[in-house]
């Protein structure tokens, strides 16, 4: 039974009425009464859909492959060739000894015209920048603001050197790539522009222009390149590129740009300072010169993926068409229902 309460004005309100006021406001959305699209997948509709996908995807795949094939790449693996013959049985000992001359000369032959800018990459194989401990070994607050330069949480084991805070700290910065390349064509040196190789958002928001390297690579064990303590982190673009960690164990990172055209038949002499230790973990080092297209760098995967999907849809459309013409099935015929077929047997 519903009860009633009385206030000073003598009005009454039932419990049932109060309960009703707590109900949500009626709408077709809350009551799931909105109209829904329930397409009937007739053979003609399915065949048309597959044909539409194939007509769209196949041209995109062809265009992507042509764009990828227009990219000119020169790839040179130098980690083995830049080790002297008498040290090839113990490469780690050679690379860890600072007294050995680690300079070697490589020659790259240009077979197709390479329009400027020609991008210079270094490629590392079997280097796991995505390892959980490696990825977490950094402190973004320290990189961003000078006020937090003593913040080293998460940077172990590269957080302090000789009792002093390391800036930038962490394993990622410590292992900065330190091979260098010098290019020449004939008697002319080719300048490598290293400005603008990093993301603008990283330079402006992740690496502070008032944060300067301190005590970096001052421990007994050095991991890679050193940093000029008079240049702010936002201007160390090699560091910024390196600290955007790769997701796969084989990756390329931008080293710089050659801003002249390279012609077919040109021989590019490269003086490589081979210092980065990839030999202790059976890694590979490659130097890559590459142009770009409207789609980016050389990558056939996108074109192949579009062609595969488009070709599969076209094949299914043709298969369904043949089945539809040679063995049609009447739609909505109740005689095809299992209980009707079973009933006809008795």
N, C-alpha and C positions, 0 to 999 in steps of 0.2 A: 504494500500500500504506500502511495506517495504521501509524504508529510509536507507540512507548510510552515514557513517562518513568517513572523510579523515584525516590521520595523516601526519606527516612531510615527511614520505617516499613516500607518494602518494598511500598507500594501502587502500583499503576500506573493510568494514565489515558490513554486513547487520544485522538489529535487529533480524531477524529470526534466523540467524546463532548464535548470542550471546545467544539467548533464548535456542537453542538446546544444547549448551554446559552445561547448568544447569541440564539437565536430568540425572537421575542416570544411572550408567553403567549397560548395559543389562546383566542379568544373569537369569538362570532358577529359582533360589531361589526367587529373587525379583518379578519375573513375575508368580510365583506359577506354574511352569511347571515341577517341580520335579516329578519323578514317585511315585505313591502312591500305597499302598497295599490295595486292595479291595477284601477281601476274600468273597467267595460265601458260605453262611452258609447253606450248604446242611445237611440233617438229619444225614448222616454218619459223617460229620465233627463235628457237635455239639455233637453227642453221644461220639465220640472219645475224644473230649476236656473234657467233663464231666468225662469220665472214667479216663483220665490221671490225672486230679486234684484229684480224689478220691484215685487213686493208690499212689499218692505222699503224700497226706495229712493224710490219715488214719494211715500209719506206723509212721509218725512223731508224731501224736497225741498219739498213744499207747506208743511210746518211752518216750514222755514227761510225761505221767501219771505214768509210771514205775519209772522214775527218781524222780518225786515228791513224790511218795509213799516210796521211799528209804530214804527220809529225816525223821529223828526222831525229834519230837518236844515235849517239855514239857511246858505247859502253865499254869500259876498259877495266878489267880486274888487275890490280897492281900489287896486292898484298904478298903474293908469292914471288913475282918477278923482281920486286924491290928488296929482296933478301939476297945478300951475296952467296955465291955457291958454297963457300966453306962454312956457312952458318945455317944452311937449309935443313940440317938434321937437328938443330936446336934453335928454332926461331925465337923462342921466348927469351933465351939468354942474349940474343942480339938486340932485341927491341928494348930490353931492360938495362942495357949497358949504355950510359950516356957518352962514353968515349968513342963509340963507333959512328962513322959518317952514315947518316940515314937518308941522304939525298940520292935520288935516282931520276933518270930522264925517261919519259915515255913519249911515244909518237902516235898521234891520232890522225887518221886519214879521212878527209871529208869527201864523201861520194856524191852527196846531193847538196844543193844550195840550202844554207841555213840562215833564214832571215833573222835579223836582230829583233828583240833581244834573245840571245842564246843563253839558256839557263844552265848553270853549273850545279850539279848535285853530287853529294857523296852518298853512296849506298852501303849499308851494313847488313850482313846476313848473320843469322843465328845470334842476334843481340836482343835480349828480352827486356825492352823498356817497359813492358806492361806487367812485370813482376810486382806483386802487391807491395812488398817491402820497399822496392826501389821507387815506385810511384809515390808512396807516402813520405819518402825521405826528402822533404822540403818544407819551408815555412812561407806561405804566401803573404802573411802580414809583414814579415821582415823584408820581402822583396818589394812591397808596395810603398812602405812609409819608413822614413828615417827614424821616427819615434819608436819604432818597433825593431830596430836593428839588433837588439839584444835578445829578441825572442827566437829561440832555437828549438822549441818543442817539435818533436817529430823528425828532427834532423840527424839523430844518431845513426851511425857513429861519427859523422862529419859535422859536429856541432861546435867543437872547441879545439883550438890548436895552441899548445903551450900555455893553456890557461886563459886564452883570449877567444872571444866570440868570432866565429867565421861568418863572413858575409860575402856571397850568398852561401848558406849552409845546406847540407844534405848531399846524398849520393848522386842525385841527378846533376847538380852543378859541378860536383867534384869530378865526375867522369866526362866532362866536356870534351868533345872531339877536338883533336889538336893536329891533325895532318893539314898541311898547307899546299897550295898549288899555285904555280906561276906559269903563265901561258905566253907563247911567242909564235909568230908566223913569219918565217924567214928571219930577217933581222929586226922585225918590228915586234915590240912587246904588246900584248893584248891586255888591256886594263880590265880587271874584274871589279865591277861595282857592287859593293856589299851594303849599300844603303837601300832601305825599303824591302829587305828580304823577309822580314818578320811581319806578323799581323799588326795592323795599326792599333787594334783594340788591346793587344798585349802590351805594346809600347806605352800606350797612354793610361792604361788602367791597372795592369798587373805588375809593372816594373817602374819603380819611382825614379824621377829625374833628380831626386835629392839623396838617393841611396848609392853609396860607393863601395866597391869591394874592399874588404879588410881581412887580413890574415888568410887569404885564399891561397890554397896549395902551399901552405907554410909547414905542413907536417912532413914527417920523414918519408911517407909514401904518397906520391903524387898520382892522381888519377887521370889527368888530361891537361888541357890548356890552362894557361894563366890569364888573369884579367888585369888590365891597366887600372890601378887604384885611383887614377885621376879622372876617369871617365865613368859617368853614372851608368847604372844598370840598364836604363831605358835606351842607352846608346850602344850597348853590347848586343848587337843583333844576332851574332852567332850564338850567344848564350840563350837568347829568347827563343830562337828556332829550336835549339837543342832541348830546352825544357818543356816544349810542347811534345810530350811523350807519344811514341808511336804505339798503335794497338797490336801490330803484328811483328814477329821477329825479323822480318825482312822489310826494310824501310829506306826511303830516301829523304834527305833533308837538303834544303837549298843552301848552297855555299855562296853564290853570287850570280851576277849577270854580265855577259860579254855583250857590249852594245855596238857591235859592228857585224856586218854580214860575213859569213864564211862561204867561200865559193867551192864548187866541185874541183877536186884535185889539190886543194890546200892541204899542207901537212902542218899540224899543230904540235909544237914541241911543248911538253909539259914537264916542269921540274917539280917533282913530288918530294916533300919532306915527310918521310914515312915514320911517324912516331907513335901512332895510336896502337895500343896493344890489343889486337883481336886474336892473337895466336894462342893465348892461354885457354880460350874457350872454343877453338876451331872456327872462329868467325871469318868472314870474307869482307874485303873492302873493294869497292868499285868506284871509279870516276865516271860520271855521266854528263854528256853534253846533249841538250835537248831543246827543240823548239816547242811551240804550243799551237793549238788550233782553237776554234770557237768552243770546242768541247773540253779543252784543257790539254793535259799531257797524253802520251801514248797509252791507250787502254782499250783493248779489243773486247773486254768482257761485256760492256754495256751493249755494244752492237750485236754481239753473239746472243746475249740474253733476249733482246728484242726479236731477233730473227728466230730464235728457238720457240718463243711463245707464239709469235705470229704464224710460223710454220706449223706448229702443233694445232693451233686453232683452225688453220686452213685444212689440214688433214682431217680433223674431226668433222668439220663442215661437209667435206666431200663424202666422208664415210656415212654420216647421217643422211645425206641426200640420196646416196645409193640405196641405203636401207629403206628410206621413205618411199622411193619410187618402186622398188622391186618387192618389198614386203611391208606394205603399209598396215597400219593398225588403226581401227576406227576408234575415235575418241568418245568417251562417255558411254561405251557399250556395256551394260551391266552383265552381259553374259560372260565377260572376262573375270568377274569377281569369283574368288575361290569357292565361296559357298554356293554360288549358282552353278559352277562347273561340277561341284560334288553332288549337287541335288539332281543334275541331269543324268548321273550314272545309275540312280536307283529306279 
